[in-house]
């Protein structure tokens, strides 16, 4: 991931400012991770999600509006759990900003 800055013993997300300890992340046991949207629905690779609130993208003048739908998503490890395309942009999102679109 290109938006993670590693400093000595901790990492920092350049997009949202979240910081975590590098050693603690390495020592953590491997656990099957369950990613849930803002309403508690379990997300999986290939799901389509929609924004639940307007979200300004840092570093640009773009704003993702409420209801903007994604292409099929891919789940990732880390703070930004979702990789997807919205309005032609490849972005990483936190699951708390989206809801699963039931088809």
C-alpha positions in Angstrom: 0.0 0.0 0.0 1.5 3.4 -1.0 -0.4 5.5 1.6 1.3 3.9 4.6 4.3 5.6 6.1 6.6 3.4 8.3 8.5 5.4 11.0 10.8 3.5 13.4 8.4 1.3 15.4 5.0 2.5 14.1 3.1 3.0 10.9 0.8 5.9 9.9 -1.9 6.0 7.2 -1.3 9.2 5.1 -4.9 9.2 4.0 -6.6 9.3 7.4 -3.8 9.7 10.0 -4.5 6.4 11.8 -1.3 5.1 13.6 -0.5 1.6 14.8 2.5 -0.1 16.4 4.5 -2.2 13.9 5.5 -4.8 16.5 2.0 -5.3 17.8 0.7 -5.9 14.2 3.5 -8.4 13.6 2.9 -10.3 16.8 -0.9 -10.5 16.4 -2.1 -14.0 15.7 -3.6 -14.7 12.2 -7.3 -14.6 12.5 -9.9 -14.8 9.8 -11.1 -11.3 9.5 -14.8 -10.4 9.1 -15.4 -7.0 7.5 -18.9 -5.5 8.1 -20.5 -2.4 6.6 -21.9 0.5 8.6 -25.1 -1.5 9.2 -23.5 -4.8 10.3 -23.8 -6.7 7.0 -20.8 -9.0 6.3 -18.9 -8.0 3.2 -17.1 -10.3 0.8 -15.0 -9.9 -2.3 -17.2 -9.1 -5.3 -19.9 -7.3 -3.3 -21.1 -3.9 -4.5 -21.3 -1.1 -1.9 -22.8 2.4 -1.8 -21.7 5.4 0.2 -23.8 6.3 3.3 -22.5 9.9 3.6 -20.6 12.5 1.5 -16.9 11.8 1.7 -14.3 14.3 0.5 -11.2 12.6 -0.9 -8.0 13.9 0.7 -5.6 15.4 -1.7 -8.2 16.2 -4.3 -11.3 18.3 -4.8 -13.4 15.2 -5.5 -16.4 14.3 -3.2 -18.0 10.9 -3.2 -21.8 11.6 -2.7 -24.3 9.6 -0.7 -25.5 6.7 -2.8 -22.5 6.5 -5.1 -22.1 2.8 -6.0 -18.9 0.9 -6.5 -17.7 -1.7 -8.9 -17.2 -5.1 -7.3 -15.0 -4.6 -4.2 -11.9 -6.4 -3.0 -11.2 -6.8 0.7 -7.8 -6.0 2.0 -5.8 -6.2 5.3 -5.2 -3.0 7.1 -7.1 0.1 8.2 -8.8 0.7 4.8 -10.5 -2.6 4.4 -12.0 -2.1 0.9 -10.4 -1.5 -2.4 -12.8 -0.5 -5.2 -13.5 1.8 -8.1 -16.1 4.6 -7.7 -16.7 7.3 -10.4 -13.6 6.1 -12.3 -11.2 6.4 -9.3 -9.4 3.5 -7.6 -9.7 4.1 -3.9 -9.4 2.5 -0.5 -12.3 2.9 1.9 -13.1 2.1 5.5 -16.1 -0.2 5.8 -17.9 2.2 8.2 -18.6 4.6 5.3 -20.4 2.1 3.0 -23.5 -0.1 3.0 -23.8 -3.4 1.1 -26.1 -3.1 -2.0 -28.4 -6.1 -2.1 -29.1 -7.3 -5.6 
